[in-house]
Amino acid sequence: MGFTDARRAELIGQALQCARVEGLSERAIAKKLGIGRETVRGLLGKTVREPRGPVARVSILDPYLPALRQMVEETPALYAPAALERLRALGYAGGVSIVRERLVTLRPRTPREAFLTLSFKPGDAVQVDWADFGFALPGSPRRVSAFVMAMCHSRYLYLEFTQSQVLGSLLRCMERGLRFFGGAAHVDIFDNMKTVVISHTPLATVFNPAFMAYAETRDFKVRACNVQRGNEKGRVERPIGFIRERFWPGRRFTDLIDLNVQAARWRDDFANNRVHAVTGKVPSLVFEHEEKPHLLPLSPIPYETDERVSYEVTKMHRVRFDKNTYSVPWRLVGQTVLVRANEQEVTVWLGLNPVARHARCWDAGKDIADASHQAGLLERKPGGAAGRLPPALLGLAESGELYFKIFAANGRSLLKETVRLTLLVELFGLQATRSAVEEVMRTGHVGAEYVEYVLRYKRGLSPTAPPLSLGDPALDGIVLPEPDLSVYDRLPSKTLDPDAP
């Protein structure tokens, strides 16, 4: 737009007045004077700025980009530290940060996969999974796992905590879960847990025959998720995350029973009665009115869920089961026995006969023993009596126990030592023998020959016969007075002469 010189001079004055006195912006001046913003810029003596793009910066990595690009083409998963090592050999002197930033732009981007929204009819399926919660029980060396079953249609939830994920624990949890729901879904969907899926390839899925036998008795089909396809088990993955966020933080409990009591209360009072974030409905109401009528009825016949393992009895007459050892009668050493266990009890069977029964220990590294299982073993193995006194030497008390414990650590015969010490007690008495045993140990020795030396030669004691015992209190109680031998001194003394008539 052209202006006369007079008009232009007038506009310049008005523009300067607006800008420097009134403090208006270019936009406000243009609006007030009815002219364009670029015209205002010209009147105020400002040059119009040409739009500029970003200034290209020269990077120390630029000369090495062809080599880096080739590395990425050959190895798309190449990490920045490994790329830096190769670039150093080419003369690169920069740091790893620039390499890491450039690798992000050079790596081929994997297109994001689109998933279908899965929908399930009432009673169609239930999803099952374990979740690890670490070493959560006070003083227990075992990890705690949450067993979770979630109905796919209603999102109705079953939850309990265990200390094991073995097949027996899984079956017991499944039984309680099915009783909780009051029926079975047509299909149970599992992640690739080894107790259900032995191997899983794109061509075939091999299931655990023991679990398939259980599924057949409960009349449900088994389906395994594809490997690394978390979207296929979202109905149970989301509840597990919900448990970690809403139930677990700040939870305090004394043992597994207390934990499960709290979990059941939270599950029934809150988790299943809340409005579900996805469906907008209450899971317990949807389950009761829509899903439960479509569940398969359960067989009333109980299923054997015991853990069963065969073991050979060790020479210490023990069987090892689930991180602990349990005793069996010593005569079974070398025999192959069957160990059966549930959550409360461990039983050991030889053929059809139960030979040992113990309360199950949920600790680790413990030895659970029944004293009756070694009855008769000490008589056959005198060496096993180390630290224990034979019946004839019980009077030696603590000194005798320590003596035999030390003696057993040497290679000498305990049986011979017992016989020799018993003889010394009979000859010199219990008190004297015990005192001699204590004196011998103070000199750093053990052995009946040392005890006998102290009794005979150091103390000068003579053997005395022990009182005769007839085994009859009436006879043993008879006391006869000592005879008076002085009467023989009062007899007339005469010399007997063999030649006298």
Sequence and secondary structure as in RCSB ss.txt:
>XXXX:A:sequence
MGFTDARRAELIGQALQCARVEGLSERAIAKKLGIGRETVRGLLGKTVREPRGPVARVSILDPYLPALRQMVEET
PALYAPAALERLRALGYAGGVSIVRERLVTLRPRTPREAFLTLSFKPGDAVQVDWADFGFALPGSPRRVSAFVMA
MCHSRYLYLEFTQSQVLGSLLRCMERGLRFFGGAAHVDIFDNMKTVVISHTPLATVFNPAFMAYAETRDFKVRAC
NVQRGNEKGRVERPIGFIRERFWPGRRFTDLIDLNVQAARWRDDFANNRVHAVTGKVPSLVFEHEEKPHLLPLSP
IPYETDERVSYEVTKMHRVRFDKNTYSVPWRLVGQTVLVRANEQEVTVWLGLNPVARHARCWDAGKDIADASHQA
GLLERKPGGAAGRLPPALLGLAESGELYFKIFAANGRSLLKETVRLTLLVELFGLQATRSAVEEVMRTGHVGAEY
VEYVLRYKRGLSPTAPPLSLGDPALDGIVLPEPDLSVYDRLPSKTLDPDAP
>XXXX:A:secstr
    HHHHHHHHHHHHIIIIIS   HHHHHHHHT  HHHHHHHTT              TTGGGHHHHHHHHHH 
TT  HHHHHHHHHHTT  S HHHHHHHHHHHS              TTSEEEEEEEE  S STT  S  EEEEEE
ETTT  EEEEEES  SHHHHHHHHHHHHHHHTSB SEEEE S TTTEEEE SS EEE HHHHHHHHHHT EEEE 
 TT GGGGHHHHHHHHHIIIIISTT   SSHHHHHHHHHHHIIIIITTS  TTT S HHHHIIIIIGGGSB   S
S     EEEEEE  TTSEEEETTEEEE  GGGTT EEEEEE SSEEEEEETTEEEEEEE   SSS EE  GGGGT
THHHH GGGGTT   GGGGGGHHHHHHHHHHHHTSSS HHHHHHHHHHHHHHH HHHHHHHHHHHHHTT   HHH
HHHIIIIIS           S HHHHT       GGGGTTS      TT  
